Amino acid sequence: MIRNYLKTAWRNIVNNKFYATINVAGLTVGLVVGIFMLLWVQDELSFDKANTNADKIYKVGIVGGTGISKQIFNNIIAPVATFAKSEVPEVKDAVRIMALGDAPFKYKDKVFIEPDFAFVDPSYFTVFDFPLIKGDKRHPFQDNSSVVITASTAKKYFGDEDPIGKVVMMGQDQQAKVTGVIADYPANSSFKYHIMMPTSMYNYQGYVKNKRTYDNKSFVSSMDGDWSQFGFQTYLLLKSDVNMAALEKKLQAIHERNKPEDAPVPYLTQPLLQMHLYKADGTDGGFSTVRTFGIVALMILIIACINYVNLSTARSMLRAKEVSMRKIIGADKFQLFMQFMVETAFLFVISAVFAFVLMFVLLPYFNQFSGKQITFSLTNYNIWLCIVATLLGTLAASSIYPAILLSSFEPLKALKGKVTVGIGNVAFRRILVVTQFAVSIVLIIGTLVIGNQLKFIRNKNLGYDKENIISVSMRQDMKDHFEVVKNELLKNPGVLAITRAGRNIVTDGSSTGDSDWDGKPANSNMWFNQIYADKDLIPFFKMKITEGSNFKGVVADSAHFLINETAVKEMGLKDPVGKRLRVQTITGTIIGVVKDFHFNTIHKKIEPAVFQYNPNYCWNLYIKTTGKDAQKAIASTQGLWKQYNNDVPFTYAFLDETYAKLYTTEQKQGSLFNLFSAIAIVISCLGLFGLATYSAQVKTREIGIRKVLGASVGKIIALLASEFMVLIIIAIVIAMPLAWFAMQGWLQDFAYKINITWGVFIIASVGATLIALATISIQSIKAALANPVKSLKNE
């Protein structure tokens, strides 16, 4: 029986190559895109699930600031973890991580700049599932000078040699012996530290050896006594069924008991499994994007299914006599149903084979495009579950209804030619066409809105000049000889100006709530973003001073402050110049107000900022070039770098490129929406093309009669196109409010954003209409130009 079904299915495909090709093409493209995007969604949702205790691990943060400066800090003070383990019964273990970013390491004559370096507690390897493949898991660090590395790092440094016991040089003079190697992190891990040293080493360097001080009277002897530096990521491994609100209150009480002078410091906790897609306070941090892409992937698959359903039901009249003959010779309804199900499955298998071939070919490009590392492994249960579920769901959606319809004809009526497709079936096909194009138009509108927002970001006046500026992170010797470096660089005709700062101007930096000023409200806990600067920083970046004056570069400037306009408003000052201000241990005077500028992404509103004159804390070198001579300026800087930094590799970045990287996620979203829109339109037009072809076929006699009676080619085209154009207009009306609602939600993540104008809807609607009209017209023109005598003769 199955063999007969397959033979019939193959015969039907061969006899209807045109429609089979359309169906296979639509299903293939839909399956490729749908499966790729569902795999992307699955990967996003799987972050950190490889950890056995993932549901019991929580990250600790605090809420700081009031008013516009209120924010959540993901890093906290070091002692909290120690006190929590000893005083809070719900806590089984704790991990602290001090991530320092770039650090130079050297082995023999090899020098590397490691961007993923951190100090970690030994419990890092037991709380998380990062087992040592070499070394002792219970004692990963033998002493302060131990280092644990990943397998790929060991390969990079030592080749095929055994890494255990090898000594590398950190910085200029710090030796570190390899005592452990862990497997490379999975791609869906939030942790990416490739070189780890013990926090005991950080404690020794920062407190025991150098006696860190926070005021002119007291020293902090260890990091467990330091209640001021918020620099540690802290994770708690908890027991089962913990009351999180009560736990957060206990952590807050520990803090306030040990540092009572602080304003109330609310603590919060975030589940490890939510870190990747949610912000620390539980608000959306990417989950809405994952949800959107998941919905779009399903819509692409549904559009592909709609093509098959539409063409199958539309052509049902052409198969009515076949069905009737089968019934007359004894086929029951179930056998007919199975016949058409097998036909669909056969066609679907062909599409699936093409889809798999395309997926294997396109996978490297998809990974590059999406930033993922998805691989097709025969042993990966999750990937196969996603693929099989997609295939079965698509097969069911595209086969059941056509099979039921085609097996339901009454044989006697069909043989007499009296079977007509019911109004309900026609209406159903129209609904499907409307659905297809509504989804396509929503995607087009989304593409236009995202593109306009990205253009707004690129062209927005940030309040400072970022063009043709090179940024270099100086090391100690170069920083100590800044004036010599500056004078040498200014001799280069391609260099226009030089300055330095304590942070990257376009990204996050240090901040503090330890401040006071005349007239400060008792309930205020405002946090300043701190910017350490020299006297040239303001004119270099073409920032504007609205009140007062700039730093002069004299010793007295160490007790002078510049603040931005937002700080003035939040502080409640009417005449800020000359007012007293204390920031941490420095008490001084406000000498000027800087016009607001964006020192973070435009996802956030501009926050209070304070400029402090402190060249000793300025590690970032900024070089303004003429643009065309930028490479000469880079070469000169590299020469000076080698002079002061021995064999540490030279790195630099253009400030405008650094700014653009802040919006990499949005750029990828825009690119994906472009791709989605194009594919949705292509699939929809394939179906529309097939329906237009079928419509021209069933109206062959009508078209011939109309032409004989004098109808023009234009009128014939209008006749065939009018029905579809009405459906496109209905799709536009449905799509507009849906797209507006969806994109308004997307824009809510930006503090500064565009307004969605009618122009976006008009462009999308006109574009979709023209594409649909062009698709329909191909067959309409062909039918309109056909010889009417031949058409009537064939009928």
ZAMARGU-4260 file (C-alpha; in steps of 0.2 Angstrom, whole numbers, plus 5000, padded with zeros to 4 digits):
<rodrens>
0) 5000/5000/5000 | 5014/5012/5005 | 5023/5008/4989 | 5008/5012/4979 | 5006/5029/4988
5) 5024/5033/4984 | 5022/5029/4966 | 5006/5040/4965 | 5015/5054/4974 | 5030/5053/4963
10) 5019/5053/4947 | 5009/5068/4954 | 5025/5078/4957 | 5032/5074/4939 | 5016/5079/4931
15) 5015/5095/4940 | 5033/5101/4941 | 5029/5119/4941 | 5019/5118/4957 | 5030/5105/4965
20) 5045/5117/4962 | 5036/5131/4970 | 5031/5121/4985 | 5049/5113/4987 | 5057/5130/4986
25) 5045/5138/4999 | 5047/5124/5011 | 5066/5123/5009 | 5069/5141/5012 | 5056/5141/5027
30) 5064/5126/5035 | 5082/5133/5033 | 5078/5150/5041 | 5066/5143/5054 | 5078/5129/5060
35) 5093/5141/5060 | 5083/5154/5071 | 5075/5141/5082 | 5093/5134/5086 | 5098/5152/5089
40) 5084/5155/5101 | 5088/5138/5110 | 5106/5143/5112 | 5101/5159/5120 | 5090/5150/5132
45) 5103/5137/5137 | 5116/5149/5144 | 5124/5142/5160 | 5112/5127/5161 | 5127/5116/5161
50) 5131/5120/5179 | 5124/5106/5190 | 5119/5118/5204 | 5113/5132/5192 | 5096/5134/5200
55) 5104/5137/5217 | 5117/5149/5212 | 5113/5168/5213 | 5123/5183/5209 | 5123/5198/5222
60) 5121/5216/5217 | 5116/5232/5226 | 5104/5247/5222 | 5113/5263/5223 | 5109/5281/5220
65) 5093/5292/5220 | 5084/5301/5206 | 5092/5299/5189 | 5108/5292/5196 | 5099/5277/5203
70) 5106/5261/5196 | 5110/5243/5200 | 5128/5238/5203 | 5133/5221/5198 | 5149/5222/5208
75) 5149/5223/5227 | 5162/5224/5241 | 5173/5209/5245 | 5169/5206/5263 | 5150/5202/5260
80) 5155/5184/5253 | 5165/5180/5268 | 5152/5187/5281 | 5138/5178/5271 | 5147/5161/5272
85) 5149/5163/5291 | 5134/5172/5296 | 5120/5167/5284 | 5114/5149/5286 | 5106/5149/5269
90) 5123/5151/5261 | 5133/5135/5257 | 5147/5143/5248 | 5152/5159/5239 | 5163/5164/5224
95) 5172/5181/5221 | 5178/5187/5205 | 5189/5202/5201 | 5189/5204/5182 | 5203/5216/5177
100) 5202/5214/5158 | 5218/5216/5148 | 5234/5210/5156 | 5251/5206/5148 | 5258/5188/5150
105) 5274/5181/5143 | 5282/5164/5141 | 5299/5164/5135 | 5299/5175/5119 | 5280/5174/5117
110) 5270/5189/5123 | 5251/5190/5124 | 5238/5202/5130 | 5225/5192/5138 | 5208/5201/5138
115) 5200/5188/5150 | 5210/5188/5165 | 5203/5188/5183 | 5207/5184/5201 | 5195/5171/5208
120) 5192/5162/5224 | 5196/5143/5224 | 5178/5139/5226 | 5176/5145/5208 | 5180/5128/5202
125) 5168/5119/5214 | 5153/5130/5214 | 5153/5131/5195 | 5155/5115/5184 | 5173/5120/5178
130) 5182/5105/5182 | 5201/5104/5181 | 5207/5092/5168 | 5225/5094/5175 | 5228/5099/5193
135) 5219/5096/5210 | 5201/5102/5210 | 5202/5104/5229 | 5217/5115/5229 | 5218/5123/5212
140) 5230/5136/5218 | 5246/5130/5228 | 5251/5148/5233 | 5248/5166/5228 | 5259/5164/5213
145) 5248/5150/5205 | 5238/5152/5189 | 5225/5141/5182 | 5222/5142/5163 | 5210/5135/5150
150) 5215/5121/5138 | 5216/5132/5123 | 5227/5145/5132 | 5239/5130/5137 | 5240/5126/5119
155) 5243/5143/5114 | 5257/5146/5127 | 5265/5129/5128 | 5260/5119/5112 | 5260/5100/5116
160) 5271/5102/5131 | 5263/5098/5149 | 5258/5115/5155 | 5258/5110/5174 | 5273/5118/5182
165) 5277/5130/5168 | 5281/5148/5174 | 5274/5163/5165 | 5277/5181/5168 | 5263/5193/5172
170) 5267/5211/5168 | 5285/5216/5171 | 5290/5206/5186 | 5276/5194/5193 | 5280/5176/5190
175) 5265/5164/5190 | 5266/5145/5190 | 5253/5134/5181 | 5245/5123/5193 | 5229/5119/5184
180) 5220/5117/5167 | 5202/5118/5164 | 5192/5113/5149 | 5187/5127/5137 | 5171/5135/5142
185) 5155/5130/5132 | 5150/5144/5120 | 5134/5146/5130 | 5143/5151/5146 | 5143/5168/5154
190) 5160/5165/5161 | 5175/5167/5149 | 5190/5169/5160 | 5205/5161/5151 | 5218/5165/5165
195) 5214/5165/5183 | 5224/5169/5198 | 5219/5167/5217 | 5211/5182/5226 | 5224/5180/5239
200) 5236/5187/5227 | 5225/5202/5223 | 5224/5204/5242 | 5243/5203/5244 | 5246/5216/5230
205) 5233/5228/5234 | 5232/5228/5253 | 5246/5218/5262 | 5260/5225/5251 | 5254/5242/5246
210) 5243/5246/5261 | 5228/5253/5252 | 5222/5269/5259 | 5205/5278/5258 | 5209/5294/5268
215) 5223/5302/5275 | 5222/5293/5292 | 5217/5275/5290 | 5223/5260/5280 | 5214/5244/5275
220) 5225/5229/5279 | 5215/5216/5269 | 5201/5215/5256 | 5190/5207/5269 | 5191/5224/5279
225) 5188/5235/5264 | 5170/5241/5264 | 5172/5254/5250 | 5178/5246/5234 | 5164/5239/5224
230) 5174/5229/5212 | 5169/5210/5215 | 5157/5199/5206 | 5150/5189/5220 | 5140/5173/5218
235) 5131/5163/5232 | 5128/5144/5232 | 5112/5142/5242 | 5102/5128/5250 | 5085/5123/5244
240) 5069/5133/5246 | 5078/5150/5252 | 5067/5165/5255 | 5077/5177/5243 | 5069/5193/5251
245) 5074/5188/5268 | 5092/5184/5262 | 5094/5201/5253 | 5089/5209/5270 | 5102/5199/5279
250) 5115/5205/5266 | 5110/5223/5268 | 5111/5222/5287 | 5129/5215/5286 | 5134/5229/5275
255) 5126/5243/5286 | 5132/5235/5302 | 5150/5236/5296 | 5149/5253/5287 | 5135/5263/5296
260) 5140/5279/5288 | 5133/5273/5271 | 5115/5278/5266 | 5104/5262/5266 | 5111/5250/5253
265) 5097/5238/5247 | 5104/5222/5241 | 5097/5211/5227 | 5100/5194/5220 | 5099/5187/5202
270) 5097/5168/5197 | 5112/5162/5187 | 5100/5156/5174 | 5093/5173/5171 | 5109/5183/5170
275) 5111/5181/5151 | 5094/5188/5146 | 5088/5199/5161 | 5095/5213/5170 | 5099/5212/5189
280) 5082/5219/5194 | 5073/5206/5183 | 5069/5218/5169 | 5071/5213/5151 | 5089/5212/5146
285) 5088/5203/5129 | 5074/5191/5132 | 5061/5201/5122 | 5073/5200/5107 | 5074/5181/5109
290) 5055/5180/5110 | 5054/5191/5095 | 5066/5180/5084 | 5057/5164/5090 | 5040/5171/5085
295) 5047/5177/5068 | 5055/5160/5065 | 5038/5152/5068 | 5030/5165/5056 | 5043/5161/5043
300) 5038/5142/5044 | 5020/5146/5044 | 5022/5157/5029 | 5030/5142/5020 | 5016/5130/5026
305) 5003/5143/5019 | 5011/5141/5002 | 5008/5123/5002 | 4990/5124/5009 | 4985/5137/4997
310) 4991/5129/4981 | 4985/5112/4987 | 4967/5118/4991 | 4967/5130/4976 | 4971/5115/4964
315) 4959/5104/4973 | 4946/5106/4958 | 4959/5099/4946 | 4960/5083/4956 | 4941/5081/4959
320) 4939/5067/4946 | 4954/5058/4952 | 4947/5057/4969 | 4930/5052/4963 | 4937/5038/4952
325) 4947/5031/4967 | 4931/5031/4978 | 4921/5022/4965 | 4933/5008/4963 | 4933/5006/4982
330) 4945/5018/4991 | 4938/5024/5007 | 4941/5041/5015 | 4955/5035/5026 | 4965/5028/5011
335) 4962/5044/5002 | 4968/5054/5017 | 4983/5044/5018 | 4987/5046/5000 | 4987/5064/5001
340) 4997/5064/5018 | 5010/5053/5009 | 5011/5065/4995 | 5014/5079/5006 | 5027/5070/5017
345) 5036/5064/5001 | 5037/5082/4995 | 5042/5087/5012 | 5056/5075/5013 | 5063/5082/4997
350) 5062/5099/5005 | 5070/5093/5021 | 5084/5085/5011 | 5088/5101/5002 | 5086/5111/5018
355) 5099/5100/5027 | 5111/5102/5013 | 5109/5121/5013 | 5111/5121/5032 | 5127/5112/5032
360) 5134/5124/5018 | 5127/5140/5026 | 5131/5135/5044 | 5148/5144/5045 | 5141/5160/5037
365) 5126/5159/5049 | 5138/5158/5064 | 5148/5172/5058 | 5133/5182/5055 | 5125/5179/5071
370) 5140/5178/5082 | 5136/5160/5088 | 5146/5144/5088 | 5132/5132/5084 | 5138/5115/5077
375) 5128/5100/5071 | 5133/5085/5082 | 5124/5069/5080 | 5126/5067/5099 | 5118/5084/5103
380) 5101/5079/5110 | 5094/5097/5111 | 5099/5101/5093 | 5090/5086/5086 | 5075/5089/5097
385) 5073/5106/5090 | 5075/5100/5072 | 5063/5086/5073 | 5050/5096/5082 | 5052/5109/5068
390) 5050/5096/5055 | 5035/5087/5062 | 5026/5103/5066 | 5029/5110/5049 | 5023/5094/5041
395) 5007/5093/5051 | 5003/5111/5048 | 5005/5109/5029 | 4997/5092/5026 | 4982/5089/5037
400) 4970/5102/5030 | 4973/5099/5012 | 4972/5080/5014 | 4955/5081/5023 | 4948/5093/5009
405) 4954/5082/4995 | 4947/5066/5002 | 4930/5074/5005 | 4923/5076/4987 | 4907/5067/4982
410) 4912/5056/4967 | 4895/5057/4957 | 4895/5076/4958 | 4914/5077/4953 | 4912/5066/4938
415) 4897/5076/4932 | 4908/5092/4934 | 4896/5099/4947 | 4909/5100/4962 | 4913/5118/4967
420) 4925/5124/4980 | 4915/5130/4994 | 4915/5148/5000 | 4923/5143/5016 | 4938/5136/5007
425) 4940/5151/4996 | 4939/5162/5012 | 4951/5151/5021 | 4964/5153/5006 | 4961/5172/5007
430) 4964/5172/5025 | 4981/5163/5023 | 4987/5175/5009 | 4982/5190/5021 | 4992/5182/5035
435) 5007/5179/5024 | 5008/5197/5018 | 5004/5204/5035 | 5019/5196/5043 | 5030/5201/5028
440) 5024/5219/5030 | 5027/5219/5049 | 5045/5213/5046 | 5048/5227/5033 | 5041/5240/5045
445) 5052/5233/5059 | 5067/5233/5047 | 5064/5252/5043 | 5062/5257/5061 | 5078/5248/5067
450) 5087/5255/5052 | 5081/5273/5057 | 5085/5271/5075 | 5103/5265/5071 | 5105/5280/5059
455) 5099/5291/5073 | 5112/5283/5085 | 5126/5286/5072 | 5121/5304/5068 | 5116/5310/5086
460) 5126/5324/5093 | 5134/5316/5108 | 5140/5332/5115 | 5158/5329/5111 | 5169/5325/5096
465) 5174/5307/5092 | 5180/5308/5074 | 5198/5304/5070 | 5203/5301/5088 | 5214/5286/5092
470) 5213/5279/5110 | 5228/5270/5118 | 5228/5262/5135 | 5245/5268/5143 | 5255/5257/5155
475) 5265/5264/5170 | 5281/5270/5161 | 5272/5278/5147 | 5260/5287/5159 | 5274/5293/5170
480) 5282/5301/5154 | 5266/5308/5147 | 5273/5325/5143 | 5288/5318/5134 | 5276/5307/5124
485) 5264/5321/5120 | 5278/5333/5114 | 5285/5319/5103 | 5268/5315/5095 | 5264/5333/5092
490) 5279/5334/5081 | 5270/5323/5069 | 5260/5333/5056 | 5246/5321/5056 | 5243/5324/5075
495) 5232/5339/5080 | 5230/5337/5099 | 5234/5326/5113 | 5225/5323/5130 | 5223/5310/5143
500) 5209/5303/5154 | 5205/5291/5168 | 5192/5281/5158 | 5186/5278/5140 | 5175/5292/5136
505) 5162/5282/5127 | 5159/5268/5139 | 5156/5265/5158 | 5169/5270/5170 | 5170/5271/5189
510) 5157/5280/5200 | 5154/5284/5218 | 5140/5289/5230 | 5152/5294/5243 | 5149/5313/5241
515) 5143/5329/5250 | 5139/5347/5245 | 5132/5362/5253 | 5113/5360/5254 | 5113/5341/5251
520) 5096/5334/5255 | 5096/5322/5269 | 5088/5308/5259 | 5099/5310/5244 | 5111/5297/5239
525) 5116/5303/5222 | 5130/5294/5212 | 5143/5303/5202 | 5151/5296/5186 | 5169/5300/5189
530) 5180/5306/5175 | 5199/5310/5179 | 5206/5322/5167 | 5220/5334/5163 | 5217/5353/5158
535) 5216/5348/5139 | 5202/5336/5140 | 5187/5348/5138 | 5194/5358/5123 | 5201/5342/5115
540) 5184/5334/5114 | 5176/5351/5110 | 5165/5350/5125 | 5156/5366/5131 | 5157/5374/5147
545) 5141/5383/5151 | 5146/5391/5168 | 5163/5395/5176 | 5180/5390/5169 | 5191/5374/5164
550) 5205/5367/5174 | 5221/5377/5172 | 5233/5363/5175 | 5240/5370/5192 | 5242/5362/5209
555) 5226/5370/5215 | 5216/5361/5202 | 5217/5345/5213 | 5204/5353/5224 | 5193/5359/5209
560) 5178/5350/5201 | 5169/5352/5185 | 5151/5344/5185 | 5139/5342/5171 | 5121/5350/5169
565) 5112/5334/5175 | 5123/5334/5191 | 5118/5352/5194 | 5099/5348/5192 | 5100/5332/5203
570) 5110/5342/5217 | 5097/5355/5217 | 5110/5369/5215 | 5105/5386/5207 | 5122/5394/5206
575) 5135/5379/5207 | 5151/5389/5203 | 5160/5392/5219 | 5150/5379/5230 | 5159/5366/5241
580) 5159/5348/5235 | 5167/5333/5242 | 5170/5317/5232 | 5176/5303/5242 | 5191/5310/5251
585) 5194/5325/5241 | 5185/5341/5247 | 5185/5356/5235 | 5176/5369/5225 | 5165/5368/5209
590) 5174/5379/5196 | 5163/5375/5181 | 5148/5367/5173 | 5150/5356/5157 | 5136/5354/5145
595) 5128/5337/5146 | 5136/5324/5134 | 5134/5305/5132 | 5147/5295/5141 | 5137/5279/5140
600) 5125/5271/5127 | 5109/5280/5123 | 5100/5266/5131 | 5102/5276/5147 | 5099/5294/5151
605) 5113/5305/5154 | 5118/5303/5173 | 5127/5315/5185 | 5146/5317/5181 | 5161/5325/5189
610) 5178/5329/5182 | 5192/5328/5194 | 5210/5335/5189 | 5221/5320/5193 | 5234/5316/5180
615) 5241/5302/5190 | 5224/5292/5187 | 5224/5296/5168 | 5229/5280/5159 | 5220/5283/5143
620) 5229/5292/5129 | 5219/5301/5116 | 5227/5307/5099 | 5217/5319/5088 | 5223/5316/5070
625) 5219/5324/5053 | 5211/5308/5047 | 5221/5306/5031 | 5237/5305/5041 | 5230/5293/5055
630) 5242/5279/5050 | 5257/5290/5052 | 5251/5295/5069 | 5248/5277/5074 | 5266/5272/5068
635) 5273/5286/5079 | 5263/5281/5094 | 5269/5263/5091 | 5287/5268/5091 | 5285/5277/5107
640) 5275/5262/5114 | 5290/5251/5111 | 5301/5263/5119 | 5292/5263/5136 | 5283/5246/5136
645) 5297/5234/5131 | 5289/5219/5122 | 5271/5221/5127 | 5261/5221/5111 | 5254/5238/5105
650) 5235/5240/5104 | 5224/5255/5099 | 5206/5259/5094 | 5197/5273/5085 | 5185/5281/5096
655) 5171/5281/5084 | 5173/5262/5081 | 5172/5259/5100 | 5156/5269/5100 | 5149/5259/5086
660) 5153/5243/5095 | 5141/5248/5109 | 5127/5244/5097 | 5133/5228/5090 | 5117/5219/5096
665) 5106/5232/5087 | 5116/5231/5071 | 5114/5212/5071 | 5095/5214/5075 | 5094/5225/5060
670) 5103/5213/5049 | 5093/5199/5054 | 5077/5209/5051 | 5083/5213/5034 | 5086/5195/5031
675) 5069/5190/5038 | 5060/5203/5028 | 5068/5197/5012 | 5064/5179/5015 | 5046/5182/5020
680) 5043/5192/5005 | 5051/5179/4993 | 5041/5165/5001 | 5025/5175/5000 | 5028/5179/4982
685) 5032/5161/4978 | 5015/5157/4984 | 5007/5172/4976 | 5015/5167/4960 | 5008/5150/4960
690) 4990/5156/4965 | 4991/5169/4951 | 4996/5155/4939 | 4982/5144/4945 | 4969/5158/4944
695) 4975/5162/4926 | 4972/5143/4922 | 4955/5141/4929 | 4949/5158/4920 | 4956/5153/4903
700) 4939/5152/4895 | 4933/5168/4904 | 4949/5178/4898 | 4946/5171/4880 | 4928/5177/4879
705) 4932/5194/4886 | 4946/5196/4873 | 4934/5191/4859 | 4921/5204/4866 | 4935/5218/4865
710) 4943/5218/4882 | 4960/5226/4882 | 4976/5218/4889 | 4975/5231/4904 | 4958/5226/4909
715) 4962/5208/4908 | 4977/5211/4920 | 4966/5221/4931 | 4954/5207/4932 | 4967/5194/4937
720) 4976/5206/4949 | 4961/5214/4958 | 4957/5200/4969 | 4975/5198/4976 | 4977/5217/4978
725) 4962/5218/4989 | 4970/5205/5000 | 4986/5214/5000 | 4977/5230/5006 | 4969/5221/5020
730) 4986/5214/5025 | 4993/5231/5026 | 4978/5237/5037 | 4981/5223/5049 | 5000/5224/5049
735) 5001/5243/5053 | 4995/5243/5071 | 5004/5226/5075 | 5021/5233/5068 | 5018/5250/5078
740) 5015/5241/5094 | 5030/5229/5092 | 5042/5242/5087 | 5036/5254/5101 | 5041/5240/5113
745) 5058/5238/5105 | 5061/5257/5106 | 5057/5257/5124 | 5074/5251/5128 | 5082/5267/5122
750) 5082/5283/5133 | 5084/5293/5117 | 5074/5287/5102 | 5066/5291/5085 | 5047/5294/5083
755) 5039/5281/5072 | 5032/5292/5058 | 5019/5288/5044 | 5032/5288/5031 | 5039/5271/5038
760) 5021/5263/5035 | 5019/5271/5018 | 5036/5265/5012 | 5033/5247/5018 | 5015/5247/5011
765) 5020/5253/4994 | 5035/5242/4993 | 5025/5226/4998 | 5011/5231/4986 | 5023/5234/4971
770) 5032/5218/4974 | 5016/5208/4975 | 5009/5217/4959 | 5025/5213/4950 | 5023/5195/4955
775) 5005/5194/4950 | 5008/5203/4934 | 5020/5190/4927 | 5006/5178/4925 | 4993/5191/4922
780) 5002/5198/4907 | 5005/5181/4900 | 4987/5176/4901 | 4981/5192/4894 | 4992/5191/4879
785) 4987/5173/4875 | 4977/5169/4859 | 4959/5169/4864 | 4954/5157/4850 | 4967/5144/4856
790) 4960/5147/4874 | 4942/5143/4869 | 4947/5128/4858 | 4957/5121/4872 | 4941/5123/4884
</rodrens>
